[in-house]
Amino acid sequence: MTLARYACDPALSRGRRYPELPAPTRSDFQRDRDRIVHSTAFRRLVYKTQVFLNHEGDLFRTRLTHSLEVAQLGRSIARTLQLNEDLVEAIALAHDLGHTPYGHAGQDALNACLKTHNPDSAGFEHNLQSLRVVDALEESYPAYNGLNLTFETREGILKHCSKRNARHIESREPGGVAHRFIAQTAEGPGLQQPSLEAQLANLADEIAYNAHDIDDGVRSGLLSLEQLEDVALFSQYRRETLLAYPALQGRRLLFETIRRMLSAQVYDVMDATRLALHHAAPVDVQAVRRHPPLVCFTDAMALQSAALKRFLLQNLYRHAQVVQTTLAAQQVVRDLFEAYMGDPAQMPQAHIDRFDGIDTSQAAGAKPERVVADYIACMTDRFAAKEHERLKGRAVFPLDTPGLT
Ligand code: MG
C-alpha cells in the first residue's frame, strides 16, 4: 500500500539503539510489532486489570483485549489515511505494557510508595514504565536488554512524560524520545508532537476504552441503559438502532448501539484528520512533529466524547463498588512494596541482583526502591494477590464478588 508523504516510512526510520541488519521479509515496524507480541510483558496483559479486576468476571476487558481493540481501531483508520498500519499496531499493542496490576489504582499506590520512601523520587508513571519495559526490562535477546525497538515505536509509547523524567531520559539519549517534552522551554515551540501514527494510537486508545467501558459497565450491573440515556453520544445511536430494529433489546441492543457509536467516531476521526492534514499540508514526518496535533475529532465529536468520559468517571470509575476494590488493590500494592523493601530476599534472586551495580545490564544499577517498583509493576493481578497472601497470610479479595458475572 502507498504511504502518504507524512506517514512514517520504515525505510526512513531513525533506527534502533543497537544497530541491526534488516529482516529479509519484514519492515522494521513489522518487526517491532512482532517483538512486542512475543514479549513476556505482552503475555502478562491478559491478567492485568482494565477497569474490573481479572477475577471479577471472564468477559470483562483486560489490558490485553483492550490493547487488541486499540490496535484494531488504529489500523482501520491508518489504512484509510495511508498512514503506517504496522507502526500504529506496534504502538497500540505496547502502549499499556507498563501498567501495574490493578490498573490505575495500582499505579497510584506505587507512585505514592516511591514518593513516600523518597520525596525526590521520580515516582511511577505507566507510560514511562512501558518505555522502560521495551528499553530495559525485557530479557529475551542475547546482545541487549529490552526489545531494541525503533525510535518511532518508542516515541509513540512515551505518550506523556514529566519534564523531570524527560530531562533524565534526554541526558542518556540527547534529542531522543523525550526531547519533545522539554523542547518548548529549550528552543521555543519546536518538535512537540509525535508522528501521526503515535497520535492515532493515542486517540484510538480513548475511543476504545470509552466504548468498552460502557459495555463492561452494563455487563457488571454498575451502569444501566437508563443512566446512559443522559449521554448524547450513546443515546442518539440507541435511538437510531431502535428505529432500524424496534424489537431489539438486551445485549444485542447494547452491542449494536456501541458498534454504531464506534463507527461514527472512527469516521469522524478520518474526516477531521483528513481536513486538518489538508490545511496543514505537512510535507513529511518532521513537519508533522512541528505542527499542533493533526489526528483529531471534529469539535462536535470532541465535546460528545468528553461528555462520555465525564459520565464514565462519575458513574463507573467512581462507583462505590469500584472504589472499594480500588482501595483493596492499593493496600495490596502498598503491602508488597513494604514487604520487599523490608526484606528484599522475598524477591527472586534475579531482581535482587539488579540492586546497585551487581548486574551490569542496563536495567541494573537501580536503586532498591526502583527494583522493587519494577518487580511489582510487572506482576499480574493474580500473582500480586498470591504474593500478598504468601507475605501477609491473608487474602484481600473475596473469590466471589456478588453482583458480577
Ligand atoms: Mg490504554
Residues whose N, C-alpha, C, O or C-beta is under 5 A from the ligand:
A	BS01	MG	D96 D205
